[in-house]
Amino acid sequence: MDQYGTAIDWSMIQNVAETDFREGKELLTWKFLVTVGLTGILPSVILVFINVTYPPMKRHLMQIGGGIVGCLTLATILLFFLYKGLAPTLREHRELRYLLAPTNYIQAVNSYFKRKWAEPIVRAPLGTDAAKGLVWNTVKRRTVTIIIVGETARAMSFSLNGYARETNHCSPAGLTSSISSVCNPAVLPLPYLCRACSRRWDV
């Protein structure tokens, strides 16, 4: 979240669970290792050498319970005075819940397993009566079907569909780590260097 600005939702947990090692190791940078070392490993090592003296169990539980009650009371008071401003914000920007740690991780893991273990959707075939038109029946050479995945522009505004302005110079790979599409080189000039995904096509 700090480095890449990603929101933790169920799809991010899916990426972690289903991405292979070759793709995942690209995230193992020196900056990542230094961050883990300074914020995780080093404090853990220091805690090993600190002699922590805990109070008796009864008093310790009372202290924890008192802290929880105090935090809930303060949160209730703040919510009471700030609800008018918070309610519309949270209602209109539901994505904010993906930024609240650690509840975002817990909710994301729960949503991922609910989807994974849910009853699979029955996929019914569509267009079983489809047939080639008269024009396509006369075409002798091989044809290529291009599917644009993840685009939100109208079909009439696609340069691939004849629009004058170049709106999809290259549709790159990568919806998410676990669900990917690839650049289709069928309509690109010879040779072509895809600037978006740095792949050279010799069509």
C-alpha positions as semicolon CSV with decimal commas, in nm:
position;residue;x (nm);y (nm);z (nm)
1;M;0,000;0,000;0,000
2;D;0,281;0,243;0,084
3;Q;0,492;0,167;-0,224
4;Y;0,242;0,097;-0,501
5;G;-0,072;0,270;-0,372
6;T;-0,280;-0,045;-0,405
7;A;-0,602;-0,100;-0,213
8;I;-0,630;-0,434;-0,036
9;D;-0,946;-0,611;-0,155
10;W;-1,033;-0,972;-0,239
11;S;-0,870;-0,948;-0,583
12;M;-0,536;-0,849;-0,427
13;I;-0,556;-1,155;-0,200
14;Q;-0,633;-1,362;-0,510
15;N;-0,320;-1,225;-0,675
16;V;-0,110;-1,325;-0,374
17;A;-0,261;-1,674;-0,363
18;E;-0,253;-1,750;-0,735
19;T;0,046;-1,559;-0,876
20;D;0,347;-1,779;-0,951
21;F;0,694;-1,724;-0,804
22;R;0,845;-1,585;-1,125
23;E;0,600;-1,298;-1,132
24;G;0,599;-1,244;-0,756
25;K;0,979;-1,220;-0,726
26;E;0,972;-0,900;-0,934
27;L;0,838;-0,727;-0,622
28;L;1,138;-0,841;-0,413
29;T;1,350;-0,528;-0,447
30;W;1,625;-0,394;-0,223
31;K;1,390;-0,120;-0,104
32;F;1,136;-0,384;-0,003
33;L;1,399;-0,584;0,188
34;V;1,527;-0,274;0,368
35;T;1,172;-0,173;0,465
36;V;1,096;-0,520;0,603
37;G;1,428;-0,524;0,787
38;L;1,383;-0,184;0,952
39;T;1,013;-0,205;1,033
40;G;0,977;-0,578;1,101
41;I;1,293;-0,776;1,169
42;L;1,490;-0,514;1,365
43;P;1,207;-0,430;1,612
44;S;1,147;-0,804;1,664
45;V;1,514;-0,863;1,747
46;I;1,514;-0,571;1,992
47;L;1,206;-0,710;2,167
48;V;1,384;-1,042;2,222
49;F;1,643;-0,870;2,444
50;I;1,393;-0,657;2,637
51;N;1,280;-0,799;2,969
52;V;0,907;-0,730;2,977
53;T;0,748;-0,754;3,319
54;Y;0,377;-0,832;3,303
55;P;0,134;-0,758;3,589
56;P;-0,070;-1,037;3,749
57;M;-0,322;-1,198;3,513
58;K;-0,631;-1,050;3,679
59;R;-0,499;-0,696;3,676
60;H;-0,364;-0,743;3,324
61;L;-0,705;-0,850;3,194
62;M;-0,868;-0,556;3,371
63;Q;-0,622;-0,317;3,207
64;I;-0,690;-0,464;2,863
65;G;-1,066;-0,457;2,921
66;G;-1,050;-0,099;3,045
67;G;-0,852;0,006;2,737
68;I;-1,105;-0,157;2,505
69;V;-1,399;0,004;2,682
70;G;-1,227;0,342;2,676
71;C;-1,149;0,319;2,303
72;L;-1,504;0,212;2,219
73;T;-1,645;0,495;2,428
74;L;-1,424;0,753;2,259
75;A;-1,507;0,613;1,915
76;T;-1,880;0,631;1,992
77;I;-1,853;0,993;2,105
78;L;-1,656;1,091;1,795
79;L;-1,898;0,905;1,570
80;F;-2,191;1,083;1,732
81;F;-2,048;1,429;1,658
82;L;-1,895;1,348;1,317
83;Y;-2,160;1,116;1,174
84;K;-2,322;1,384;0,959
85;G;-1,997;1,438;0,771
86;L;-1,875;1,078;0,771
87;A;-2,195;0,907;0,655
88;P;-2,216;1,057;0,304
89;T;-1,839;1,021;0,255
90;L;-1,839;0,651;0,341
91;R;-2,159;0,597;0,143
92;E;-2,027;0,762;-0,174
93;H;-1,669;0,631;-0,143
94;R;-1,706;0,271;-0,037
95;E;-1,352;0,203;-0,157
96;L;-1,220;0,376;0,156
97;R;-1,281;0,056;0,353
98;Y;-1,000;-0,103;0,151
99;L;-0,754;0,143;0,309
100;L;-0,840;0,077;0,674
101;A;-0,580;-0,161;0,818
102;P;-0,607;-0,422;0,957
103;T;-0,978;-0,464;0,881
104;N;-0,909;-0,444;0,507
105;Y;-0,688;-0,754;0,520
106;I;-0,939;-0,949;0,728
107;Q;-1,233;-0,853;0,507
108;A;-1,035;-0,919;0,188
109;V;-0,927;-1,268;0,298
110;N;-1,283;-1,349;0,404
111;S;-1,424;-1,227;0,071
112;Y;-1,164;-1,424;-0,126
113;F;-1,246;-1,755;0,044
114;K;-1,621;-1,689;0,019
115;R;-1,582;-1,646;-0,356
116;K;-1,343;-1,939;-0,388
117;W;-1,570;-2,181;-0,200
118;A;-1,896;-2,045;-0,341
119;E;-2,110;-2,266;-0,560
120;P;-1,973;-2,233;-0,915
121;I;-2,183;-2,043;-1,166
122;V;-2,325;-2,259;-1,441
123;R;-2,207;-2,117;-1,771
124;A;-2,458;-2,165;-2,050
125;P;-2,347;-2,143;-2,414
126;L;-2,451;-1,830;-2,601
127;G;-2,504;-1,780;-2,972
128;T;-2,516;-2,147;-3,061
129;D;-2,718;-2,054;-3,370
130;A;-2,457;-1,804;-3,493
131;A;-2,336;-1,849;-3,849
132;K;-2,102;-1,663;-4,084
133;G;-2,259;-1,406;-4,310
134;L;-2,233;-1,399;-4,686
135;V;-1,924;-1,174;-4,683
136;W;-1,730;-1,391;-4,439
137;N;-1,814;-1,707;-4,630
138;T;-1,626;-1,571;-4,929
139;V;-1,308;-1,493;-4,732
140;K;-1,041;-1,754;-4,807
141;R;-0,751;-1,639;-4,593
142;R;-0,730;-1,684;-4,220
143;T;-0,909;-1,431;-4,003
144;V;-0,822;-1,296;-3,659
145;T;-1,071;-1,197;-3,390
146;I;-0,958;-0,919;-3,158
147;I;-1,112;-0,893;-2,813
148;I;-1,046;-0,572;-2,622
149;V;-1,053;-0,655;-2,250
150;G;-1,085;-0,398;-1,978
151;E;-1,152;-0,099;-2,202
152;T;-1,431;0,146;-2,120
153;A;-1,446;0,354;-2,439
154;R;-1,734;0,324;-2,683
155;A;-1,682;0,102;-2,987
156;M;-1,732;0,402;-3,216
157;S;-1,431;0,571;-3,050
158;F;-1,186;0,282;-3,105
159;S;-0,903;0,346;-3,348
160;L;-0,898;-0,031;-3,400
161;N;-1,252;0,008;-3,529
162;G;-1,169;0,286;-3,776
163;Y;-1,181;0,594;-3,549
164;A;-0,949;0,866;-3,686
165;R;-0,776;0,949;-3,358
166;E;-0,540;0,681;-3,222
167;T;-0,713;0,577;-2,901
168;N;-0,570;0,228;-2,849
169;H;-0,215;0,235;-2,969
170;C;-0,158;-0,088;-2,778
171;S;-0,383;-0,260;-2,530
172;P;-0,126;-0,397;-2,284
173;A;-0,131;-0,718;-2,086
174;G;-0,225;-0,716;-1,723
175;L;-0,572;-0,680;-1,578
176;T;-0,449;-0,832;-1,252
177;S;-0,175;-1,079;-1,171
178;S;-0,413;-1,374;-1,168
179;I;-0,624;-1,264;-1,468
180;S;-0,425;-1,144;-1,767
181;S;-0,473;-1,059;-2,130
182;V;-0,204;-1,014;-2,393
183;C;-0,131;-0,761;-2,663
184;N;-0,275;-0,878;-2,991
185;P;-0,031;-0,809;-3,275
186;A;-0,275;-0,886;-3,556
187;V;-0,335;-0,525;-3,664
188;L;0,006;-0,377;-3,588
189;P;0,255;-0,263;-3,856
190;L;0,571;-0,462;-3,932
191;P;0,772;-0,469;-3,714
192;Y;0,607;-0,306;-3,414
193;L;0,741;-0,222;-3,068
194;C;0,466;-0,210;-2,810
195;R;0,555;0,082;-2,584
196;A;0,302;-0,020;-2,319
197;C;0,436;-0,369;-2,255
198;S;0,783;-0,348;-2,419
199;R;0,726;-0,641;-2,650
200;R;0,840;-0,644;-3,014
201;W;0,605;-0,802;-3,263
202;D;0,721;-0,918;-3,606
203;V;0,389;-0,972;-3,776
